[in-house]
């Protein structure tokens, strides 16, 4: 094993750098969503911001097992019996709850990163639609519903970061140590980064509209 090629495996481990970056991204997004809510572009936008803030908060709480990763309390015996990793969280509960979090919700977020972060902005560009401040009142949904095209690269990475591991597993190949113990932690960090970029885009929109309300 060559140290210079294998220290990176620690980045993706549980409680490693990737998980802490995920926490930082989600906490930052949560704060930005909260700050944007009072300045939202109408009731519909404010409701959407509240939903996003709650989603970021739940994602953050689940990522740190609602504080257990940092404060280290013991999981109750009853919870240990139903939680695959014996932690205080919902996404590792056996059965339908785990399926919802790890399959349905994660795949929905991954799809949203591509559709909202790449396909829709690309379509708007092809159609020649512009987002001028003076048009915000009549077309304001266009300004806050879709992420910025600048988040496209992150959206692509979210959906492709696990491909090398899947190819290796299919051909029963060994995965290099520097790729990490698993790509799941890295994918979660990228999803969290995409959410943060979306939060930044919404925050900039409400500030721009506030400065140019006409």
N, C-alpha and C positions, 0 to 999 in steps of 0.2 A: 504494500500500500504506500502510495506517495503522498506525504502530508499536504503538499501544495495543491494536490488535486482532490483531497478528501475532507478538508476542514469544512467545506460548504454543507456537508450533510447535516451539521448541527443547526443550520439555519431553518430547516423545515421541521425539526423535531417538535414534539409537544412542549409548550412553554418556551420555545426558542424565539429567535429574532423575528421570524415570519409572523408568529402569533402575536407578538408584541406590536409589530407594525400594524397588523389587522386591528388591534385594539385602538391604536393611535388614530388610524384612518377613520374608524367608526365613531370614536368619541368626537373627533373634529367635525365629522359630517353631522352628527347629532346636534352639536352646538350651533352650527350654521343653519340647520333647518329650524331650530328653535328661534334663532334671531331673525329669520326671514318671515316667520309666521305673522307677526303684527304688521309687516309691510307687504303682505301678499297682495297680488293683483286681483282682488275680488274674493268672494266667499269660496268659489270652487278651488281657486289656487290655495287658499288658506287650509281648506280641508285636505288637499293633496299634500301640503307641507306637513300637516299634523300626522297623516298616515306615514309619510316618509320618516319623520322623526321617531315615531313609535317603532317602525321597522328597524331603523338603525339602533335604537335602544335595545330591542329584543335581540338582534344579531350580536350586539356588544355584550349583553348579559350572558347569552349562551356561550359566546367565545371564551369568557373568563369563568364559566360555570357560576355566574352571579356572585363573583368575588372569591370563590373557593380557591382558584388558582393562585391568588395573591395572599389571602388570609389563612388558607390551609385548614379550614374546619373539617371535621370528620363527617362523612356521609352517613345518614341514618341506615340502620340495617334493612328496613323496609324498602328504602330507595335503592340500596345496593342490589337488592334482588331483582329489580325491574330495569336498572340502568346498566347498559352494556359495559361502560367504563367506570362504574361505581362513582359517578360524579353527580353534583347537584345541577343538572341541566335537563332539558327536555329532548334535545336532538339525539341523545343516545338511549332514550327509552326504547325498549324492545317493542316490536309490533308496528302498528299504523302510525304512531307519532314519529318514530324514527324514519319511517319511509317518507312521510310528508316533508320533514326537514331536510333529509339527505338526498332525496330523489326529486320530489315534486318541486319544492321551493328552490333548491339549488339549481335544478335544470331551468326553472322559470327565470331565475336571475341571470343565468348564463345566456339564455335566449334573448332576454331583454337587453343585455349588453350589446349583442349583435344587431338586433332590430332597431333599438332606440339609439345606439351609439354609432352605428355605421350605415345601415340601410336607409333609415328615414332621413338623416342629414344628407346622405348622398342623393336621395330622390329629390329633396328640396333644392339642392344645388343644381341638379339636372333640369328642374322645372324653372329655375331662375328666381326662386322665391328669396326675398331679402327680408331681414329683420330690422327695419328702421324704427327708431324710437317713436316717431310720430304715428306709426301704425299699431302701437302696442294695445291701445284701447279696443280697436276693432278686431285685432288678430292676436290677442295676448296669449291664447293657449299655445300658439306656435312657439312662444318665447320660453315657456317654462315646462312644457310637457316632455319635450325631447331633449336628451343630453346634447352637449356640444360635440361637434365632429372631432374636436381635439381629444376626446376620450376614446376614439375608435381603436387606437392601437391597444389600449388596455382591454377593450372589449374582445379584440381578436385574441390576445394572449389568454384571457379567461377561458376561451373555448378551445385553445390549442395546447395549453401548457401540459395537459395530461396525455397528449398523443404519444410522446416517446415511451412512456411507461406502458401504455396499452399495446404498442407495437412490440415492445420487449416481452410483455406477458404472452402475447399471441404466439410469438416464435420461441417462447421459453428461453429468452436471453437474460443474462444478468444485467441489472441496472447499475451503472457506475455509482460509486459512493458519493461523488460530488454532485450528483443529481438530487440527492436527498433521500431520506428514508421513505418519503412519500411526496407526491405532488399535490396532495389535498390541501395542505397548509398553505402552500404557495398560491393555489387557486383561490382560496378564501381571502388571502391578502389582496389579490388582484381584484376580486369582487368588491372588497371593502374600499380599495382605491377608486374603483369606478363610481361607487356610491359617493365618495368624497368629492370627486370631480363633478358629479351631478349636483351635489350640494353647493359647491362653489359657483357653478353656472347659475343656479337659482338665486343665490345670494347676489351675484353681480347683476342679474336681471332686475331684482326688486330695487337695488340701489340706483341703477340706471333710470328706472321708471320714476323713482322718487325725485331724482335730480332733474328729470325732464318729463313732468306729468302731462304736458299738453299733447 
